[in-house]
Amino acid sequence: PRIPLTSNSQDGAAYPLQGEGSTLYAQVLSLESDVLPEYKLQVPETTWWILLHYSPFKASWDWIILLLVLYTAVFTPYSAAFLLDEHRDLHQRSCGYTCNPLNVVDLMVDVLFIVDIVINLRTTYVDQNDEVVTQPSRIAKHYIKGWFPIDLFAAIPFDLLIFRSGSDEMATLTSLLKTARLLRLVRVARKLDRYSEYGAAVLFLLMCTFVLIAHWLACIWYAIGFVERPYTETGWLDNLAEQLGKAYNDSDSTSGPSVKDKYVTALYFTLSSLTSVGFGNVSPNTNSEKIFSICVMVIGSLMYASIFGNVSAIIQRLYSGTTRYHTQMLRVKEFIRFHQIPYSNLQLSGWKTTALPTTPLSPPHHHHHHH
């Protein structure tokens, strides 16, 4: 079942995708490192239900999984922190598990992640000798040695396992365990590596990372305030309630600032701390809040340095090409002016300036014209 590979792939039959447009499409959309590999499968003798790793289906499936991972990266911490208070309501219990739309979506995501594990067990890969491996046993061995444990841990539907027992501690534990799904971001980061050639894409990804980390830290910041509020009067949630004029009333669970107020304020605080702006209208007062703020500032300084250092490098790279082009064009024009080559002899086509005309030039004698 090992397939010998040859490097000559001139004929279009080697590719599963025909045509110039579709190969380009595959190259941009496929998240695998080598899209249309430079090898040709002489005998694509795949046994039943084995996917080639550069097939269009695998490319689109990778994008679906990528979007789902981003969804979980945004919503898992959010529901863990901000929807905790809803677990306290009894009417939620009587209504059951499926009445919360987020729960249904989470369940679908879990199912798709498990399907993804099965698909990965059935996708060919390229080994060290540049051979496509199609044996299911070797694929499984390769996968289990590699990403399988992380994928498995991230795909376990913890909330289903623990939901039956209804205590508050369990609810908290569940939401903490569900953050294990964020491990899948490691794989996404590895897959998006191949976009590092495009400057704009890298900028976009870096900004997204910045905002995502700010979002996670905002969820932690809210969780700290939420846990500490019963024991202290000076937490940031109490200050916020005072500023907004929505005071907390312990007998009424819906009193105090709305979820929107709390989330926007938390995100505002973490972003202003990460970017070292800090207006001080949301300020850490208790010790744990101060310690968390110290951590945020340390993380922020590192991230700021790495992201904006990258930005300057990318912009330099963008402009270096054009400057090189202009200096070369200047040289060519100097050459033409110096040798007094008539412009009729030049074929100027975009980049390729062929300053060598087809007829050999005799020394410039067109100055001997009688005036």
C-alpha positions, 0 to 999 in steps of 0.5 A, a space after each residue: 500500500 505504500 505509494 512510490 512518488 515521482 516528482 514529474 507532475 507536468 500532466 494535469 491528470 496528477 491533480 484531483 483538481 483540474 484547471 488553473 482557477 481551482 488549484 489556486 482556490 485549493 492553495 488559498 483555502 486548504 489549511 494543510 501545509 502542502 496543498 497540491 503536493 509536488 508528487 504524483 500518485 501513480 496508483 491511488 489504491 486507497 482502501 475503503 473510506 480513506 481520505 486524501 489529505 489534499 482533497 477538496 472535502 478535507 479542505 472544506 472540513 478543516 474550515 468548518 472545524 476552524 470556525 467551530 474552534 473559534 466559536 468555542 474559543 469565544 463562547 466557552 469562557 463567556 458562558 463559563 463566567 457570565 452564565 454562571 448565575 443562571 445555574 442558580 435559577 430553579 426554573 432553569 432546572 425544571 425546563 431541563 438541558 435543551 431549553 438553553 440554545 447555547 447548550 444545544 449548539 455546544 452539543 452539536 459542536 461536541 458531536 462534530 469534534 468527535 466526527 473530526 477525530 474519526 476523519 483524522 484517523 482516516 486521512 492520509 499523511 506524508 511521512 519523512 520519506 515523502 511518501 503518502 501513507 494510506 494504511 489505516 493502521 499506520 495512519 492511526 499509529 501516527 495520529 495517536 502518537 501526535 494530536 489524538 490525546 489533545 483532540 480527545 480531551 477537547 471533545 469529551 462532552 463534560 457537561 453531559 457527564 456532570 449535568 445529572 448532578 445539579 449542585 452549584 459546585 458541579 456547575 462551576 466545575 463543568 464550565 471550568 472543564 469545558 475550557 479544555 476545548 481551548 486546547 484545540 486552538 493549538 492545532 488551529 495555530 499550527 494549521 494557520 502557519 502557512 498564511 505567514 507569508 501574507 503580511 495582511 493576513 498576519 496582521 489580521 491574525 495578530 489583532 484577532 489574537 489580541 482581542 481574543 486574549 482580552 476577551 478571555 481575561 475579561 471573563 476571568 476579571 468578571 469571575 473574580 468580581 462575581 466570586 468576591 462580591 459576597 465578602 467585600 464591599 469594595 469590589 469592581 462590581 459594586 463600584 460599577 453598580 454605584 456608577 450606573 445607579 443600579 445597586 445590588 439587592 441581595 433578595 433579588 437575583 436580577 438586581 445590579 448591572 445587566 450582563 451587557 454592562 458587566 461584559 462591556 466594562 470587563 472587556 474595556 478594563 482588560 483592553 485598556 490594561 493590555 494596551 497600557 492605557 488605563 483610564 482608571 474609571 474601572 479600578 482594581 481595589 481588592 488584593 486579588 483584583 490587583 494581583 490579576 491586574 498585575 498579571 494582565 499588565 505583564 501579559 499585555 507588555 509581552 503581547 504588545 511588544 510581540 504584536 507591534 514588533 511584528 507589525 513594523 517588520 511586516 510593513 518594512 517587508 511590504 515596502 522593501 519590494 517596491 524600493 528594490 524595484 524602483 532602484 533597479 528601474 533607475 539603473 536601467 533608465 540610467 543605462 539607457 540614457 548613458 548609451 543613448 538607446 532609442 526608445 523604438 528599440 526597447 520592448 518595455 513590458 511591465 517588470 521585464 525591461 529588455 534593454 537589448 533590442 533585436 538588431 545589434 546596435 552599431 555605435 550611436 551614429 544617429 548624431 551625425 544627422 545634418 541639422 
